Amino acid sequence: MRCTDRKTAERLLFLLLAFVCPASLQADIVITQLANAGVIVTDGQARIMVDGMVVEPYAIYGGLPEAARADFLNARGEFAGIDLALVSHRHHEHSQPEFGCRFLQASPATEVYTSEQVIGLLREFCRDFVVGNPRIHAIAPQHGQPEFIEVEGARVTVFPLTHGTRKYARIQHYAHLLEIGGMKVLHLGDAEMDPAEFERAGLADIRIDVALIPLRFFQPGPGAELIERYLNAPLKIAVHIPPGEVDEVRAYMEEFFPTVQMMDKPMERLRFTVAGQAPPQPGQ
């Protein structure tokens, strides 16, 4: 895929780090928090955005700051050079089709992999752009039959995890395992806390370095047991935190889950190396 100025600059930075400290290059990655469960993950080569096509607040959930909105709509700054845009499901705090259309038209090198439900909503807002576009890929992974995507040395495994029962049962919902920078980063989207689904997905047998976990998994209920069995990564990051509840959530997490990292500020960046070698550091 075509490099942008931002990607070229990032690659030069990572090459400089390799020259100064070659052992750390392969394991350095940066995660940028967007809105809700949205993140950008990069190792200086691949730039992968998950659930990041969200701009405006929705219900109790947040959107992007004003300056970041302009960058998003023009595919510049932090949003420049995105190789892959991945979307877990169609809900508005994870994917906003009007803004997704505008971003994809401003970012001609970005490829999208997501469900037909998400693409159907995009089609409602920019049909002529979406129909027949070779950059927009409808996928339908099944248990035991995941989808694999490779870009710029990174590999993504997309697999289903249910979003729930009743009105949520028909929602096509996918989790993403990113193998990037020598690490495995798991993004759960908005998965239901269903141990049978986690078992079917084989998560008990996967070594995860970084787990991006929705806040509700840490609240009283079955989440703590699921984290212990399936998501017990050395670095656990709580995401999808409503902006109006940040102070209350922070106090709760510090008391009951003091080792879990919170990412609650849009455009906050964490840079870290192989889990266990160094703690996460704020990005520069």
C-alpha positions as CSV (number, residue, x, y, z in Angstrom):
1,M,0.0,0.0,0.0
2,R,1.1,3.5,-0.7
3,C,3.0,5.3,2.1
4,T,2.0,8.7,3.3
5,D,4.3,11.3,4.8
6,R,3.2,10.3,8.3
7,K,4.0,6.7,7.7
8,T,7.4,7.5,6.2
9,A,8.2,9.7,9.2
10,E,7.1,6.9,11.6
11,R,9.3,4.4,9.8
12,L,12.3,6.6,10.1
13,L,11.6,7.0,13.8
14,F,11.4,3.3,14.3
15,L,14.6,2.7,12.3
16,L,16.4,5.3,14.4
17,L,15.2,3.5,17.5
18,A,16.6,0.3,16.0
19,F,19.9,1.8,15.4
20,V,20.2,3.1,18.9
21,C,18.6,0.0,20.6
22,P,18.2,-2.7,18.0
23,A,16.7,-5.3,20.4
24,S,13.7,-3.2,21.1
25,L,12.5,-2.4,17.5
26,Q,10.5,-5.5,16.8
27,A,8.5,-5.2,19.9
28,D,7.8,-1.4,20.0
29,I,4.1,-0.6,19.3
30,V,1.9,2.4,19.9
31,I,-1.8,2.3,20.7
32,T,-3.8,5.5,20.3
33,Q,-7.2,5.7,22.0
34,L,-9.9,7.2,19.8
35,A,-13.6,7.3,21.0
36,N,-15.1,4.5,23.1
37,A,-13.5,1.2,21.9
38,G,-11.7,2.8,18.9
39,V,-8.0,2.5,18.7
40,I,-5.1,2.8,16.2
41,V,-2.3,0.3,16.6
42,T,1.0,0.7,14.8
43,D,4.5,-0.7,14.9
44,G,5.9,1.9,12.6
45,Q,5.1,-0.2,9.5
46,A,1.4,-1.2,9.7
47,R,-1.2,1.3,10.9
48,I,-4.4,-0.5,11.8
49,M,-7.6,1.2,13.1
50,V,-10.3,-0.8,14.9
51,D,-13.7,0.6,15.6
52,G,-12.3,4.0,14.8
53,M,-14.7,5.5,12.3
54,V,-16.6,7.3,15.1
55,V,-16.7,11.1,15.4
56,E,-19.8,12.3,17.3
57,P,-21.0,11.4,20.8
58,Y,-23.8,8.9,21.0
59,A,-26.0,8.3,24.1
60,I,-23.6,8.1,27.1
61,Y,-20.6,7.4,24.9
62,G,-18.1,9.9,23.5
63,G,-16.7,11.2,20.2
64,L,-13.6,12.9,19.0
65,P,-12.2,16.2,20.2
66,E,-12.8,19.1,17.7
67,A,-9.2,19.2,16.4
68,A,-9.2,15.4,16.0
69,R,-12.4,15.5,14.0
70,A,-10.9,17.7,11.3
71,D,-7.9,15.3,11.2
72,F,-10.2,12.3,10.8
73,L,-12.3,13.8,8.1
74,N,-9.2,14.8,6.1
75,A,-7.2,11.6,6.9
76,R,-4.3,13.6,8.3
77,G,-2.4,13.7,11.6
78,E,-3.0,10.6,13.6
79,F,-5.4,9.4,10.9
80,A,-3.0,9.5,8.0
81,G,-1.6,6.4,6.5
82,I,-4.2,4.0,7.9
83,D,-3.7,0.6,6.1
84,L,-6.7,-1.2,7.6
85,A,-10.0,0.0,9.0
86,L,-11.6,-2.9,10.9
87,V,-15.1,-2.7,12.5
88,S,-16.4,-5.1,15.1
89,H,-20.1,-4.4,14.4
90,R,-22.8,-1.9,13.3
91,H,-23.6,-0.1,16.6
92,H,-23.2,3.7,16.4
93,E,-20.6,4.1,19.1
94,H,-18.4,1.7,17.2
95,S,-19.1,2.7,13.6
96,Q,-20.8,5.8,12.2
97,P,-21.4,5.3,8.5
98,E,-21.7,8.9,7.4
99,F,-18.3,9.7,8.9
100,G,-16.9,6.4,7.7
101,C,-17.7,7.3,4.1
102,R,-16.0,10.7,4.4
103,F,-12.9,9.2,6.0
104,L,-12.6,6.4,3.4
105,Q,-12.9,8.9,0.5
106,A,-10.2,11.1,2.1
107,S,-7.9,8.1,2.7
108,P,-7.4,6.3,-0.7
109,A,-5.0,3.7,0.6
110,T,-7.2,2.4,3.4
111,E,-8.8,-1.0,3.1
112,V,-11.9,-2.0,5.1
113,Y,-12.7,-5.5,6.3
114,T,-16.0,-5.8,8.2
115,S,-19.4,-7.4,8.1
116,E,-22.0,-7.1,5.4
117,Q,-24.2,-5.3,8.0
118,V,-21.6,-2.5,8.5
119,I,-21.0,-2.2,4.8
120,G,-24.8,-2.1,4.2
121,L,-25.0,1.0,6.4
122,L,-22.0,2.6,4.6
123,R,-23.8,1.9,1.3
124,E,-26.8,3.9,2.6
125,F,-24.6,7.0,2.9
126,C,-22.3,6.7,-0.1
127,R,-23.6,4.0,-2.4
128,D,-21.7,5.0,-5.5
129,F,-18.4,4.9,-3.5
130,V,-19.1,1.6,-1.8
131,V,-20.6,-0.5,-4.6
132,G,-17.8,-2.4,-6.4
133,N,-15.0,-0.7,-4.5
134,P,-12.1,-3.1,-4.3
135,R,-11.0,-1.6,-1.0
136,I,-14.2,-2.5,0.8
137,H,-14.3,-6.2,1.8
138,A,-17.3,-8.0,3.4
139,I,-16.2,-10.9,5.5
140,A,-18.1,-13.5,7.4
141,P,-15.8,-15.5,9.7
142,Q,-17.2,-18.5,11.5
143,H,-16.1,-20.5,14.5
144,G,-13.2,-22.6,13.3
145,Q,-13.1,-20.6,10.1
146,P,-11.6,-17.2,10.9
147,E,-10.6,-14.6,8.4
148,F,-6.9,-13.7,8.0
149,I,-5.6,-10.4,6.8
150,E,-2.0,-9.4,6.3
151,V,-0.6,-6.0,5.7
152,E,2.9,-4.4,6.1
153,G,4.2,-7.3,8.1
154,A,1.2,-7.5,10.4
155,R,-1.4,-10.2,10.6
156,V,-5.0,-9.9,11.8
157,T,-7.2,-12.8,12.7
158,V,-10.9,-12.0,12.6
159,F,-13.3,-14.3,14.4
160,P,-16.9,-14.2,15.7
161,L,-17.9,-13.5,19.3
162,T,-21.6,-13.0,20.0
163,H,-22.9,-9.6,21.0
164,G,-25.7,-11.2,23.0
165,T,-29.2,-12.7,22.8
166,R,-32.7,-11.5,21.8
167,K,-32.4,-8.3,19.8
168,Y,-28.6,-8.6,19.7
169,A,-28.5,-12.2,18.5
170,R,-28.6,-11.3,14.8
171,I,-25.8,-8.7,15.0
172,Q,-22.7,-9.8,13.1
173,H,-20.0,-9.2,15.7
174,Y,-16.3,-9.8,15.3
175,A,-13.2,-9.8,17.5
176,H,-9.7,-9.0,16.2
177,L,-6.4,-10.5,17.1
178,L,-3.6,-8.3,15.8
179,E,-0.1,-9.8,15.5
180,I,2.1,-6.7,15.2
181,G,5.5,-5.6,16.4
182,G,6.2,-9.0,17.8
183,M,3.1,-8.8,20.1
184,K,-0.5,-10.2,20.0
185,V,-3.1,-7.5,20.7
186,L,-6.7,-8.6,21.2
187,H,-9.7,-6.3,20.5
188,L,-13.0,-7.7,21.8
189,G,-15.3,-5.1,20.3
190,D,-18.4,-5.3,22.4
191,A,-18.5,-9.0,23.0
192,E,-21.0,-10.6,25.3
193,M,-19.7,-12.1,28.5
194,D,-20.4,-15.7,27.3
195,P,-17.8,-18.3,28.4
196,A,-19.1,-20.8,25.8
197,E,-18.3,-18.3,23.0
198,F,-14.8,-17.6,24.4
199,E,-14.2,-21.4,24.6
200,R,-15.4,-22.0,21.1
201,A,-13.1,-19.2,19.9
202,G,-10.1,-21.0,21.5
203,L,-9.1,-18.0,23.6
204,A,-8.0,-20.1,26.5
205,D,-5.2,-21.5,24.3
206,I,-3.9,-18.2,22.9
207,R,-1.0,-16.2,24.5
208,I,-2.2,-12.6,24.4
209,D,0.2,-9.8,25.2
210,V,-2.3,-6.9,25.3
211,A,-6.0,-7.3,25.8
212,L,-8.3,-4.3,25.1
213,I,-11.3,-5.1,27.3
214,P,-14.6,-3.3,27.6
215,L,-15.2,-1.7,31.0
216,R,-18.2,-3.8,31.8
217,F,-16.0,-6.9,32.1
218,F,-14.5,-5.3,35.2
219,Q,-17.8,-4.5,36.8
220,P,-19.4,-7.0,39.3
221,G,-20.6,-10.1,37.5
222,P,-19.0,-12.8,35.4
223,G,-16.4,-10.6,33.8
224,A,-13.6,-11.1,36.3
225,E,-13.7,-14.9,35.8
226,L,-13.6,-14.5,32.0
227,I,-10.6,-12.2,32.3
228,E,-8.8,-14.7,34.5
229,R,-9.5,-17.6,32.2
230,Y,-9.4,-16.1,28.7
231,L,-8.0,-12.6,28.8
232,N,-5.2,-12.7,31.4
233,A,-2.7,-10.8,29.3
234,P,0.3,-9.2,31.0
235,L,-1.1,-5.8,29.8
236,K,-4.8,-5.3,30.2
237,I,-6.4,-2.1,29.1
238,A,-9.9,-1.0,30.0
239,V,-11.7,0.7,27.1
240,H,-15.3,1.8,26.1
241,I,-15.5,4.1,29.2
242,P,-18.3,6.7,29.1
243,P,-16.8,10.2,29.4
244,G,-19.2,11.2,32.1
245,E,-18.2,8.3,34.4
246,V,-14.4,8.6,34.1
247,D,-13.7,9.8,37.6
248,E,-16.0,7.2,39.2
249,V,-14.5,4.5,37.1
250,R,-10.9,5.5,37.8
251,A,-11.6,5.3,41.6
252,Y,-13.2,1.9,41.2
253,M,-10.4,0.5,39.0
254,E,-7.7,1.7,41.3
255,E,-9.4,-0.1,44.2
256,F,-10.3,-3.4,42.5
257,F,-8.1,-3.7,39.4
258,P,-5.0,-1.5,40.2
259,T,-2.8,-3.2,37.6
260,V,-5.2,-2.6,34.7
261,Q,-4.4,0.4,32.4
262,M,-7.2,2.8,31.6
263,M,-7.5,4.5,28.2
264,D,-10.2,7.1,28.7
265,K,-8.8,10.2,26.9
266,P,-9.4,10.5,23.2
267,M,-6.0,10.7,21.3
268,E,-4.1,9.4,24.3
269,R,-1.1,7.3,23.2
270,L,0.7,4.5,24.8
271,R,4.0,3.2,23.6
272,F,5.3,-0.1,25.0
273,T,7.6,-3.0,24.3
274,V,7.2,-6.8,24.8
275,A,4.9,-7.3,27.8
276,G,7.0,-8.0,30.9
277,Q,10.0,-6.1,29.7
278,A,8.9,-2.6,30.2
279,P,5.7,-0.8,31.4
280,P,3.6,1.2,29.0
281,Q,4.7,4.8,28.5
282,P,2.7,7.8,27.3
283,G,3.3,8.3,23.6
284,Q,5.2,11.3,22.4
